[in-house]
């Protein structure tokens, strides 16, 4: 059975074989500790930022939904026709009359 490897162990082995005896043991241990702290901070930061992004996205969709509902209620309550709505209705009526004359 193979022994489980921690992340980055292949890189450590590659550096050891490529650069033998370049660093004293205490310096290598200090660097390894800093790299482990950096990786731990990045993993924690990534998880927190993903949670905030999810909450932000959900909040934006909720606000957008409420705004659309309010806009729909205001448009229904106003009951004023706009020139654009009149043009669209005219185009629909003309298209409907063309379709029935072709048959």
C-alpha positions in Angstrom: 0.0 0.0 0.0 1.3 3.5 -0.7 1.8 6.0 2.0 -0.4 9.1 1.8 1.5 12.2 0.7 0.7 15.7 1.9 0.2 18.4 -0.8 3.4 19.8 -2.2 5.5 16.8 -1.2 6.5 16.2 -4.8 7.8 19.8 -5.1 9.8 19.4 -1.9 11.4 16.2 -3.3 12.1 17.8 -6.6 13.8 20.8 -4.9 15.8 18.4 -2.7 17.1 16.5 -5.7 17.7 19.6 -7.8 19.4 21.7 -5.2 21.2 19.4 -2.7 23.0 21.0 0.2 22.2 24.6 -0.8 20.3 25.5 2.3 21.2 24.8 5.9 18.6 22.7 7.8 17.4 25.5 10.0 16.7 27.8 7.0 14.9 25.0 5.1 12.8 24.3 8.2 11.9 28.0 8.6 11.0 28.3 4.9 8.9 25.2 5.1 7.0 26.6 8.1 6.4 29.9 6.3 5.2 28.1 3.2 2.8 26.0 5.3 1.4 29.1 7.1 1.0 30.8 3.7 -0.9 27.8 2.3 -3.1 27.6 5.4 -4.0 31.3 5.1 -4.8 31.0 1.4 -7.1 28.0 1.9 -8.9 29.8 4.8 -9.2 33.0 2.7 -10.5 31.1 -0.3 -13.2 29.5 1.8 -14.3 32.8 3.3 -14.3 34.6 0.1 -16.4 31.9 -1.6 -18.9 32.2 1.2 -19.1 36.0 0.9 -19.4 35.8 -2.9 -22.3 33.3 -2.5 -24.1 35.5 0.0 -23.5 38.6 -2.1 -24.8 36.9 -5.3 -27.9 35.7 -3.4 -28.5 39.2 -2.0 -28.2 40.8 -5.4 -30.7 38.3 -6.9 -33.1 39.0 -4.1 -32.9 42.8 -4.5 -33.3 42.4 -8.3 -36.4 40.3 -7.8 -37.9 42.8 -5.4 -37.2 45.6 -7.8 -38.8 43.7 -10.7 -41.9 43.0 -8.6 -42.2 46.7 -7.6 -41.7 47.8 -11.2 -44.4 45.4 -12.4 -46.8 46.7 -9.7 -46.1 50.3 -10.6 -46.6 49.7 -14.3 -49.9 47.9 -13.7 -51.1 50.6 -11.4 -50.2 53.5 -13.7 -52.3 52.1 -16.6 -50.8 54.6 -18.9 -49.8 53.4 -22.3 -46.5 54.4 -23.7 -45.7 55.2 -27.3 -43.5 52.1 -27.5 -46.4 49.9 -26.3 -48.7 51.4 -28.9 -46.1 50.8 -31.7 -45.6 47.2 -30.6 -49.4 46.6 -30.6 -49.7 48.1 -34.0 -46.9 45.8 -35.4 -48.6 42.8 -33.8 -51.9 43.7 -35.3 -50.4 44.3 -38.7 -48.6 40.9 -38.5 -51.8 39.2 -37.5 -53.7 40.6 -40.4 -50.9 39.5 -42.8 -51.0 36.0 -41.5 -54.8 35.7 -41.9 -54.8 37.1 -45.5 -52.2 34.5 -46.6 -54.4 31.6 -45.8 
